[in-house]
């Protein structure tokens, strides 16, 4: 990468800044790896075979998929996905209605979505980052975070950590797209740093403390789109005339909470330089089975093929008697593009018939005939039996059974919606006049 980590200017800026390294020793620095338009780049490379230069010149957009409806729009409105830089020059943005996008740019090319290819490509990137010792949190395709403080001694400094991350991302993906890296004291600050730099300029580093807060105050409120809880606040804030995070901070936490509720309070904390700690994923072994299909494999025939994949998956010796908590059914479509859907079971299963009852109805959501069918284990459950307790013993061990079922429900919720799906309310300031300060949320332990 031109002007990358090996450039003398960047090395001098990092190594000679004593204040930066003093902050690194006391505060954990977060590294953000951002690959803009990752979903569009993967889909365009697989479907059209174009490179990044052509992607920047041609107006492209991800074609609407079932369920891709803009927030607040009518259920029948079809919306486009990620768009190229050339399409953005015509005023087209992700989530815009298809009719409105075509009216602004009649030459807009629609690319079928490729969720299976995106998931596989980004999984290679995350695995490559984990191979250098990083504990990665990947909230969305093309976006990954990890803390650098535990890797400084392993790679002999921050410069080498960023170099290793850059090499891992280049080796982990097949296409050569833009790669932006940012470093900051929090996850949101690192993301803002990555979005503010260019690939040819190398990583952007933001110091901790008051310098980070002053720097964040100049950044645009569009950064809130990268956080699912605050994505819906960007348009209302822009209508109110709020353009930067500093202007948002001046509104005050109480005003943001009264107007937007919990997302508003979160947005104010992010603009103030505060953020929650990283929650890295737990690396797990992934098992998958794939079968090529024929044009006649529809309806009952497709369900029988899926049951064959379930039997093959359960027979793999790598499973080692473990149950299945979540599985992903995906297909490569005849007309181009892919389809992918993850199913979280109500209870960890190892029975082929019960797994088939949960997965087969999802095949009705295929948008087009499939060319290949794939079944992958998304998350394993405990290696234990599935037999329920006898009714006569249930009364004697009512408390233990209820606790185990509650823990099972918590695991299911976290597998479906993430680690923050099950929380408990803790009293912090019961006498406070501000409702948001009376209680706080903490992880629920089943």
N, C-alpha and C positions, 0 to 999 in steps of 0.2 A: 504494500500500500504506500503510495507516494506521501512523503511527509509523515510516516508512521512513527512507531516507537523507537526505531533505530536512528532517527534524525538527531543531530547534536543539540538542536534547540530544545526539543522536548526533554532529552536526558538532563540537560543543564537545568531546565525549569523545575524538574522533579527532584533531582539530587541536591541542588543548591538551596532549596527552600527549607530552611531549618524549621520554620513555624509549621509547615505542612507535616513534617515528620514528627514534630512534637505532638500535634493533634492526633496523628495516626497511632502513636503509642498509647494515648489515653482514651480515644474514641474509636470504635470499630468503623472502618470505612467500607462502604458498600459499593460494589462494582455493578454497573448496569450494561448489559450487552443488548443493543437495539438494532434490529434488522428491519428497516422500513419496508412496507408493502411486501412482507414475506409471503403471505398467502397468494397474492397476485403473481409474484415472481415464480413461485412453484407451479401454479396452474398454467401460466403462460408458457413456461419452459416445457411442460409436459404436453400441452395441447397444441401450441403453435411453434414450439422450438425456437423461440426468440431469445436473444440475450438481453443484458441490462441496458445496453445502448438503444436497442430498438424499443425496449419497454419505456424508456424515457421519452422517446419521440412520438410514439403512437398512442392515441387516446383509447385506453383499455379500461374495462371494469369487469368485476366478477358478476356473472349473470345471476338474477334472482333465484333463490332456492326456496323450497317449501318451508314456511315458518320464518323467513327473513322479512319481517315487517318492522317498519320504522316506529319508534315509540310515539304514541299519540296518533298514528295514522289508522285509516280504516283497515279492517282485516283483509280485504281483497286487494289492497295496494301492494304491488310488487316493487321491491326495493333492491338497488344494486349493492354489491359488496365493496371490497377494496378497489380503489381507482388508481390509475397511473398519474405521474406528474403532468403529462400532457393533458389529461382529462381535467385535472384540477385547474388548469389555466382557463378552461371554459366554464368554471364555476360549479363543477360536479364534485360532490363529496360522497363518502361512504354513507349508506343509509338513505340516500335520496330516491324518490320514486322514479321508476323506470321511465315513465312517460315524460317527466320533467327533465330527466337526464338526456333523453333523446331529443327533446325540444331544444336544449341548449347546445348540443353537439350531435347533429345528425350522423356524423361519421364515427360515432362511438362504436367500438367493437366489444362484444360481450364474450367473455371467456367462461366456460363451464367451471363451476367450483370443483375443487379437488381436495376434499377434507382428508381423505386417506393419504394422499401424497404429502400434504402439509404436515400431518401428524408424524409420518415416517421421517420426513426430512428434519423436522424440528427435534424429534427424538434423537437423531444422530448428533445434532448440535449439543443437546443437553448431556448426552452420554460422553461426548468429547470433553465438555467442561468438567464433568465429574471425574474424568480420568486424570486431570491435573490436580485433583484434591479439593475441588470446590464443592460446597454444599449448595445446590442450586434450587432456587424457587422460580418456577416458570409459570406466571399467571396467564400468559397468552402466547400463541405462536409468534415467534420473532422477538420475544422479550424475555430476558432472563436476568436474575440477580443472584449475587453471592457476596459474602463478606471476605475481605482481603486480609484482615489482620492475622488469621490463622495460616496464611500462605506466604507471609513475608519471609520467614526464615527458610521455608522449604524452597522458595525460588530466589532467595537472596535479594529481596527488595521489591518495591512496588512496580518498578519499571519491568522487571522480569515477570512478575505476575500478570501484568497487562499484555506482555508479549506472548506468554503462554496461552492466555485466553484468546488472543487474536489468532494464533496458530491453530488452536483447537477448533475455533469456529470455521476457519477456512478449510480445515481437513474434514470437519464433520458434515459439511453440506456440499452438494454437487455443483451448485450454481455459484457464480462469483458476483454477488450483489454488494450493495453498500453495507458497511459494517461500522456502527457508531458505538463508542465505548465512553461511558461517563463514570466518574468517581465522586462520591459525596458522603457526608456523614449519615444520611438516611436514604431509604429506598427512593422516595419521591425526589430528593435532591439529586441523586445519581441519575434518575431518569431525565430530569430537567437538563442536567449537564450533557447527557448523551444526545438529547434532541437539539441542543444548541450548537453542537459541533458538526463538522462534516467529515466524511470518511478520509479524505486526503489530508486533513489537518491533524489527525491523530486524536487520542483521547483528551477529554476535557476533565480537569480536576478542580473541585470546589473545596475550599478549606472548611473546616468545622468551626462552630461557634458563631459569633456575630457576623463574620464575613459571609457565611452561608445564608443567613437571614437577609442580609442586604442584597445579596445576589439574587435570591429567590424573589424579592420584591419587584424586580425588573422583568420577570418572566411572564409570558402570557397565560391567561386562564385556560387556554386550550389544552394545557397539560392535564387538566382534570379529566379529560376524556379517557385517559389511559387507566383510570381507576373506575371499576364498575360502579361503586357506590356513588361517585360524584360525577359520572359522565352526563347525567341529565341536568346538571346545574349550569353548564356552559352557556347554552342559549338564553336562559332567563337572566343570567348575570350580564351577558352582552347586551341584552335589551335594556337593562338598567344602567348601562354605560360603564360597567366594570370591565376593564381590558387587561389589567395586570394583577398578579397575585398580591402586590403591595396595596393596591386599591381594595382588594377583597379583605385583606387583613385590617385595613382601617375601618371597615364596617363594624368590626367587633364580633366576638364569639356569641354574645347574647342575641344580637340582631340576626346573625346567620342561623342560629338555632330556632329563633321564633319564626323566621320566614321559610326555612327549608328543612327544619327538623334535624335528625341525626346526620344526614348527608351534609348539611350546611355546617354543622359543628366539625365534622371530619375535614371538610374543605378548609376551614379556618385553621385547624391544627396543621394541615399540610402546608398552607401558605406561611405559617409561623415557623416552619422548619422542624416540626414534630411528625413522627410517624411510628407505626407499630414495628416491632422487630420482625426480621425475616422468619419465614416458616418454610424451611427447605423441604423438598420432597424426600421420601424414603425410597432409595433405589430398590427396585424389585425386578426379579427375573420375569421376562415376558415370554409367554408361549403362544404360538399361533399355528393355525392350520388353514390351508388355502386349497380350493378346488376350482378348476376351470369348468365353465358351464356351456351348454348348448342353447340355441334359441328356444327350444321346446321346454326348457327347464323353468316352468312358471307354475305358480299356485302350489298344489300338493307336491309336485316333483321338487320344487325349490325347498319346501319344508323337509322333505326326506333327505336332501343333500345337507341341509343344516344339521339335521340329527346325526348324520354320518360324521360331520366335522366335530360335533360334541363328543361322540364316542371316541374319535381319534384323540381329541384333546385330553379327555379323562384317562386315556390309556398311556399317555406319555409318562415315561419314568421320571422326568424332571419334576412332575407335579408332586411326587413323594407323599401321596396321601393327603395333601392339603385340599381344603374346600375352595370354592370360587365365590368371592364376594361381589365382583363386578366383571362383566365381559363386554367386549365391543364387537358388533357385527358390522362388517363393511363390505362393499361391493364395487367392482369396476364396471361401469355402465357401457352398454353397446354404443350409445350415441356420443360417448365422450364424457369425461368427468367421473367422479366417484361419489359414493354415498357412505356415510358412517354414522353409527349411533351406539351410544354406550348405555348399558342396562345394569342397574344396581339391584341385586336380588334382595328381597325382604329378609332373607335369612341365608347365611353362607351355605352353599349347596355343593354336593358331590354326586347327585343322582341325575343321570342323563335325562330321564323322563321329566323331572321337575324343571330342569334347566331349559329343556325344549319348550315346555308350556310357557315359560317367561320370554323366550327369544322368538319363537315362531310368529306371534302376532306382529312383531316389528317388521317382518318382511313385507307386510301390506303397505308400508310407507315408502317402498322403493319408487323413485320418480320415473324410472325407465327400466326396460329389460336389462338384466345383469349379464355380464360376460364372465365374471369370476366372483366367487363368494369367499369371504375370509372371516374367521372367528379367532379372536385374540383375548387372552386373559388380561384384564385391566388391573385387577387387584385380587390377591389371594386372601383366603380366610384361614382360620385356625385348623389344624389337623386334628379333628375330633369327629365323633359320630353325629348323625343327624336324628337319632331316635329320641322322641320326646319322652318325658317321664310318665310313669303310669299314673292314672287318676288317683289311686289309693295313696301313693307317696307324695302327691302334690300338696296335700294339706299339711303334712308333717314338715315339709321343706318349702313352705310358701314363700318365706322371705328370700331364701337363696335363689329360688326359681324366678321370682319377680326381679331380683337384682340382675340376674343373668340375662333376662329378656330385655331389661332396660339398657344394659350395656350393648346388647345386640342391636337394639334400635338406634343407639347413639352411633355405633360403628356404621350402620347403614346410612344414616344422615350425613356423616362426615365423608363417606365414600362418594355420595352423590353431590354434595354441595361444598366440600372442603372442610378444613379443620375448625372453622368458625361457625359451623352449622349448629352445634350444640353448645350453648353457653348458659351460665347461671347468673342470677342477679345478686350482687353483693352490696350491702349498705355501706356507704362511704361517709356522707354528711347528711344524716336524716333531718337535721334542723335547717338545712340551707333553703333559701328562698328561691333559688334557681333549680328547677326540676332536674336538669341534666346533671347537676352536681350531687344529687342525693344518692344515686346508685351508680354502679359500674358493672360491666360484664366481665366474667372470668370463664376460662374453660371448664366445662362440666366433666367431672370424673364419675363414671358410672358405678 
